[in-house]
């Protein structure tokens, strides 16, 4: 009935490990995923570790990296990288890779992400969020709850976005936000992204506010999503709150706060440094 499967041909009892080719590197050991509330099990863990951090509002992603690197360097691991920038005003999940795990940054960055947040209808800003002053106002009262839900549903699937001027994308060697701060507008190319789901609902107290949950691909500008939804509904909108809930299967519910990470790890770090000085 046809040729036997390769596994059958080799025999069920054949478990001889495959020999590496002459220049083939051995497989990289998996990193340790450090979850609250316990510190790394051994000092060596710092050489290959992944941290889930709940970024606080007002911090840049590099602030969190720098704070964590202060710990890791004292443990002999200099490399720390994050897997996807969060704007300073945003909160939520930031994945940090320490030591050898930094080679996995791209794999985390490419995962789909889930965000929740709030947008304000009828007011637009140059940055499409609350970091800049409102510079455009349009009527918004005509937008019904059904309009919000249908407008969001219509944006699901493969879409294209024009990146905001206030972004770190480089055009002709310069970051867009630098030109934006000079009051200049630079032509930007559309970028493709995928919106897996997009739900929007009205605030129960302030009808000018709408809350949302979006599941989207790498490269999605959520503030542009809010901006474009406003335009599609015959008004304007800007982001007032944003929180990253998950990256792939990794949830912010399993994340450290910066404070809890330091409280858990500082005793281990101090003991390690002291042992080196003896």
C-alpha positions as CSV (number, residue, x, y, z in Angstrom):
1,X,0.0,0.0,0.0
2,X,2.8,2.5,-0.8
3,X,6.2,3.3,0.7
4,X,6.4,3.3,4.5
5,X,6.7,6.6,6.4
6,X,10.2,7.8,7.1
7,X,9.8,7.2,10.9
8,X,8.7,3.6,10.2
9,X,11.6,3.0,7.9
10,X,14.0,4.1,10.6
11,X,12.5,1.8,13.2
12,X,10.6,2.7,16.4
13,X,13.6,1.9,18.6
14,X,16.0,4.1,16.7
15,X,16.6,7.1,19.1
16,X,20.2,7.9,18.1
17,X,20.6,11.7,18.4
18,X,21.3,13.4,15.1
19,X,24.9,14.5,14.7
20,X,25.5,18.2,14.0
21,X,27.1,19.2,10.8
22,X,30.7,20.4,11.1
23,X,29.7,24.1,11.2
24,X,26.2,23.7,12.6
25,X,25.5,25.4,15.9
26,X,23.8,23.5,18.7
27,X,20.2,24.5,19.4
28,X,19.8,27.5,21.7
29,X,18.6,26.6,25.2
30,X,15.1,27.9,25.9
31,X,15.0,31.0,28.1
32,X,13.6,31.1,31.6
33,X,10.3,32.9,31.8
34,X,10.4,34.8,35.1
35,X,7.0,35.3,36.6
36,X,6.0,37.0,39.8
37,X,6.6,36.8,42.7
38,X,9.8,34.8,43.0
39,X,13.3,36.0,41.8
40,X,15.4,34.0,39.3
41,X,16.1,30.5,40.7
42,X,19.9,30.9,40.2
43,X,22.3,33.8,39.3
44,X,22.9,31.9,36.0
45,X,19.3,32.4,35.0
46,X,20.1,36.1,34.3
47,X,22.1,34.9,31.3
48,X,19.0,33.7,29.4
49,X,15.7,35.1,30.7
50,X,12.4,36.7,29.6
51,X,10.5,39.2,31.7
52,X,6.9,40.3,31.3
53,X,6.6,43.9,32.6
54,X,3.5,46.1,33.1
55,X,4.9,49.4,31.9
56,X,3.6,52.4,34.0
57,X,2.2,55.5,32.4
58,X,4.8,58.2,31.8
59,X,7.7,55.8,31.3
60,X,9.3,55.2,27.9
61,X,10.0,51.6,26.9
62,X,13.7,52.5,27.1
63,X,13.2,53.7,30.7
64,X,12.0,50.2,31.6
65,X,14.9,48.6,29.7
66,X,17.4,50.9,31.5
67,X,16.0,50.2,34.9
68,X,16.1,46.4,34.3
69,X,19.6,46.6,32.8
70,X,20.8,48.1,36.1
71,X,19.9,44.8,37.8
72,X,21.1,42.5,35.0
73,X,24.5,44.2,34.7
74,X,25.2,43.6,38.3
75,X,24.4,39.9,37.7
76,X,26.9,39.9,34.8
77,X,24.4,40.1,31.9
78,X,24.7,43.3,29.9
79,X,22.1,42.7,27.1
80,X,18.5,43.7,27.6
81,X,16.1,44.3,24.8
82,X,12.3,45.0,24.5
83,X,9.9,43.4,22.1
84,X,7.8,46.3,20.8
85,X,7.7,49.9,21.9
86,X,4.9,51.4,23.9
87,X,4.3,55.2,23.8
88,X,5.0,56.9,27.1
89,X,1.3,57.6,27.8
90,X,0.4,54.0,27.2
91,X,0.5,51.2,29.9
92,X,0.6,47.5,29.7
93,X,2.7,44.5,28.6
94,X,6.3,45.0,27.6
95,X,8.3,41.9,27.0
96,X,12.0,42.2,28.0
97,X,14.7,39.7,26.8
98,X,17.8,39.4,29.0
99,X,21.2,37.9,27.9
100,X,21.0,35.2,25.3
101,X,17.2,35.6,25.1
102,X,17.7,38.9,23.2
103,X,18.1,36.7,20.1
104,X,14.4,36.0,20.4
105,X,13.3,39.7,20.3
106,X,12.1,39.4,16.7
107,X,10.0,36.4,17.4
108,X,8.0,38.2,20.1
109,X,7.8,41.4,18.1
110,X,6.1,39.6,15.2
111,X,3.3,38.2,17.4
112,X,-0.3,39.6,17.3
113,X,-1.2,42.0,20.1
114,X,-4.4,43.0,22.0
115,X,-5.0,46.5,23.2
116,X,-7.8,48.2,25.1
117,X,-8.3,51.9,25.4
118,X,-10.4,55.0,25.1
119,X,-10.9,57.5,22.3
120,X,-12.6,60.9,22.3
121,X,-15.0,61.8,19.5
122,X,-15.2,65.2,17.9
123,X,-11.6,66.3,18.7
124,X,-8.5,65.7,16.7
125,X,-4.8,66.2,17.5
126,X,-1.6,66.3,15.4
127,X,-0.3,63.2,17.2
128,X,-3.7,61.4,17.1
129,X,-3.4,61.0,20.9
130,X,-3.5,63.3,23.9
131,X,0.2,64.1,23.8
132,X,-0.5,67.2,21.6
133,X,-3.2,69.9,21.9
134,X,-6.5,69.6,20.1
135,X,-6.3,71.4,16.8
136,X,-9.5,70.2,15.1
137,X,-13.1,70.0,16.3
138,X,-16.1,68.6,14.4
139,X,-19.6,67.6,15.4
140,X,-19.8,64.1,16.8
141,X,-23.4,63.9,18.2
142,X,-24.7,62.2,15.1
143,X,-22.6,59.1,15.8
144,X,-24.8,56.5,17.3
145,X,-23.8,53.4,19.3
146,X,-24.7,51.3,16.3
147,X,-22.5,53.5,14.1
148,X,-19.5,52.9,16.4
149,X,-20.0,49.2,16.4
150,X,-20.5,48.9,12.6
151,X,-17.7,51.3,11.9
152,X,-15.3,49.3,13.9
153,X,-16.5,46.0,12.3
154,X,-15.9,47.4,8.9
155,X,-12.2,48.0,9.7
156,X,-11.5,44.4,10.5
157,X,-9.4,42.3,8.1
158,X,-6.4,43.4,6.1
159,X,-6.2,47.2,6.0
160,X,-3.7,49.9,5.1
161,X,-2.7,52.8,7.4
162,X,-0.7,56.0,6.8
163,X,1.6,56.3,9.8
164,X,1.1,59.4,11.9
165,X,3.6,62.3,11.6
166,X,4.4,61.9,15.3
167,X,6.1,58.5,15.0
168,X,9.6,57.1,15.0
169,X,9.5,56.0,11.3
170,X,12.4,57.3,9.3
171,X,11.9,59.1,6.0
172,X,15.1,60.1,4.1
173,X,17.1,59.4,7.3
174,X,15.0,61.5,9.7
175,X,12.5,60.4,12.2
176,X,9.0,61.7,11.4
177,X,8.4,63.2,14.8
178,X,11.3,65.6,14.3
179,X,9.8,67.1,11.2
180,X,6.4,67.2,12.9
181,X,7.8,69.3,15.8
182,X,9.0,71.8,13.2
183,X,5.5,72.0,11.9
184,X,6.3,70.1,8.7
185,X,4.3,67.3,7.0
186,X,6.2,64.6,5.2
187,X,4.7,62.3,2.6
188,X,4.4,58.8,4.0
189,X,3.8,55.5,2.4
190,X,0.8,53.3,3.4
191,X,1.6,50.3,5.6
192,X,-0.3,47.1,5.6
193,X,-1.6,45.5,8.8
194,X,-4.3,43.1,9.9
195,X,-7.1,43.8,12.4
196,X,-8.3,40.5,13.7
197,X,-11.1,42.0,15.8
198,X,-12.2,45.6,16.7
199,X,-14.9,46.3,19.2
200,X,-16.0,49.8,20.2
201,X,-18.7,50.8,22.7
202,X,-19.9,54.1,24.2
203,X,-19.0,55.3,27.7
204,X,-22.0,55.1,30.0
205,X,-21.4,58.5,31.5
206,X,-19.6,60.7,28.9
207,X,-21.1,60.0,25.5
208,X,-18.2,61.7,23.7
209,X,-15.9,58.9,24.9
210,X,-15.8,55.5,23.3
211,X,-13.9,52.4,24.7
212,X,-12.4,49.7,22.5
213,X,-10.6,46.4,22.4
214,X,-8.5,45.5,19.3
215,X,-6.6,42.4,18.4
216,X,-4.1,43.3,15.6
217,X,-1.0,42.4,13.8
218,X,2.5,43.8,14.2
219,X,2.9,47.3,12.8
220,X,-0.6,48.5,13.6
221,X,-0.9,52.1,14.9
222,X,-3.8,52.0,17.3
223,X,-4.0,55.8,17.5
224,X,-4.3,55.9,13.7
225,X,-7.1,53.2,14.0
226,X,-9.0,55.6,16.3
227,X,-8.3,58.6,14.0
228,X,-9.5,56.7,10.9
229,X,-12.6,55.4,12.6
230,X,-13.5,59.0,13.5
231,X,-13.0,60.1,9.9
232,X,-15.1,57.2,8.6
233,X,-17.9,58.3,10.9
234,X,-17.9,61.8,9.6
235,X,-16.1,63.3,12.6
236,X,-12.6,63.2,14.2
237,X,-11.2,61.3,17.2
238,X,-8.1,60.9,19.2
239,X,-6.7,58.4,21.6
240,X,-6.9,59.3,25.3
241,X,-6.0,56.0,26.9
242,X,-4.1,52.9,25.7
243,X,-3.2,49.6,27.4
244,X,-1.5,46.6,25.9
245,X,-3.2,43.5,27.3
246,X,-1.3,40.7,25.6
247,X,1.4,39.8,23.1
248,X,0.7,36.4,21.5
249,X,-0.1,34.1,24.4
250,X,1.6,36.3,27.0
251,X,-0.7,38.3,29.1
252,X,-0.2,41.5,31.2
253,X,-1.9,39.6,34.0
254,X,1.3,37.6,34.4
255,X,3.6,40.6,34.4
256,X,5.7,42.3,37.0
257,X,5.4,45.9,38.0
258,X,8.8,47.6,38.0
259,X,8.6,48.0,41.8
260,X,7.7,44.3,42.4
261,X,10.6,43.2,40.2
262,X,13.1,45.2,42.2
263,X,11.6,44.1,45.5
264,X,12.0,40.4,44.5
265,X,15.4,40.7,42.8
266,X,17.4,43.2,44.8
267,X,18.3,40.9,47.7
268,X,19.6,38.3,45.2
269,X,21.6,41.0,43.3
270,X,23.1,42.4,46.5
271,X,24.1,38.9,47.7
272,X,25.7,38.1,44.3
273,X,27.6,41.4,44.3
274,X,28.8,40.8,47.8
275,X,30.0,37.3,47.0
276,X,32.1,38.7,44.2
277,X,33.8,41.2,46.5
278,X,34.8,38.5,49.0
